[in-house]
Structures are given as C-alpha cells and as structure tokens.
Amino acid sequence: MAIKFSVASRNAQLDAHEATVGASPKLRVLTGAAPASCAAAQTGTLLAELTLPADWASNAASGSKGLLGSWSGTVVADGVAGYYRILDNAGTTCHEQGTMGASGADLNGATSLTTGQVLVITAKTLTAGNA
C-alpha cells in the first residue's frame, strides 16, 4: 500500500522547501538535459541567471505552490533552454532543477533565447506527491 499525506502535510512540505532555499535565490536557465540530480555538476550553457524576489513562491494550497512576483532577467548567451536550476542566494547550492519549456514543462517561458533578450518566466507549479 502506498503512503498518503494530507493536504496540510503536503502544503507544509512545499513551504519548507521554499524556506530551505531561502530569500532571493538564483534561477539559472541552461541548454540541454538536466543532470541526474541537484548534487551533480551543472551541464550545458548558461543562458540566463535571474535573482528571484525575496518571497519567490506563493503559499502552498491544495498540495501545490506557484511562482510569486515577477521572474525576469536578461539573456547572456544564445541557445535553446532545456532545463533550470534554483540555487541559494549565493548561487552555490542547487535545491531544485527541472525541465524548461514554452508550456507544459516544470518551468515555462520562451526557450529559443538570444543574448540581450528579456526572459520572462510565465509559469511554474511545484506539487507535492503522495496525495
């Protein structure tokens, strides 16, 4: 039998994730496929690094949470976005990574990027499992 968590427990897990990452984390958008885990070395070309708002995610509700505030920044290299990483505000510890796409990905925004372009993140939802 699979373990199931209440909505309140799932919300607490998600809010704890945001607290662990901390205020004003770095969002990196990179080319290629994501490494096997956050602990693995970053791969691909760095296309953009954004500093997210101090409070960067909504309060968890119904077992999920989304982006909060404006997530945008300037593209620093040409390429096609494949994945993203969210790191602490020093940019040293990866706490989350996932796919990047125009829609339907873990993080959504433009994917064909050109140096100097303003990248606007349009959607991100993190959902806790085991409902």
N, C-alpha and C positions, 0 to 999 in steps of 0.2 A: 504494500500500500504506500502511496506517495504522501509525503508530509505536506500539509496545507497550513498556510498562515492567514490570520485575519487581516482585513484591510488596514486596521490600526497598526499591526505589526509591520506590514509591507510599507506603509507610509513612514514609519519610524526608521526603517532600513534606508529608505531613499533620502530622508532628511539627514541621517547620519553620514551618508555618502557626501553630500554637499558640505557638511561641517568638516569632514576629514580632508577634503580637497582644499577648503579654506576660501577666504575672500580674494577677489580679483585674480583668479587663476589664469594661466596661459592656455589658449586654444591654438594648436598647430594643425594646419591643413597640409597634407603631403600627397605625393604621387604614389601610385602602386597599391599593392595589397598590404594590409596591416600585418605587423609581426605577430608571432604566435601568442604573445601576451604583453601586458604593460611592462613587465620586467625585462623583456627582450629589447635589444638596441633598436632605435628608430631607424627606419629604412626610407628610401625614396628621396625625392627633392622637396625641400621645404618651400611651399608656395605662399603661405601667409602665417603670421603669428599674431594673434589678437589677444589683448588683455581684456578679459571679460569684466562685467560690472562686479562690484563688491558682493552684491546679492545677485547671483547669476542664474539661479533656478527658482521656479515657483515652489510654494509649499506643496508637499505631496498630498494628493487627494485621490481616492479610489485606486490606490496602488500605483500611481504614476506621477511624474512631475516633468515639466517642460521648461524651456528657456525663459528667462525673465530679463527684461531690459533690452537694450539694443546690442546686438552682436555684429559688429562690422569692423573691417580693417583693410589696409592696403596690401595688395598682392605684391610679392617681392620677386617672383620668378614665373616664367611661362610654363604651363603644363596642365594636365588633367588631374583633378583631385580624385584620390581613391580612398583615402581614409583620414581620420582625425585622431588627435590625442588631446586630452585635457590634463594639464600638469599643475602642480602647485604654483603659487605666485612668483617663486624664484625660477621656475622653468626647469627644475631639476628632477622632480619625481612624477612619473606618469601614474595617474589614478584611473584613467578611463580611456578607451580607444574604441573606435567603431567605423563603420562604413560612411562614406560621404557620397551623396548623390543629389540630383536635381529634385527628386521626390522619392518617397518610399524607402529612404535609407535611414541609418541611425541619426545622421545629421544632414539637413537639407540646405542647399544653396547652389549657386552657379558652380559648375565643375570644370568648364573649359576656361582657364584663367590666364590673364595677360598682365605682365608687370605694370603696376600703376593703377590697375583697376581696383575699385572698391568692392570687396567681397562682403555681401550681406547674408548672414545666416537666417534662413526663413523658418526653420522648424527643427525641433529636437524634443523627443519624448523618451524618458527613461522609465521603464516599467519593471517593478519587482515581480519576480516569479512566484510560483507555488501558491496560487490563489485557490 
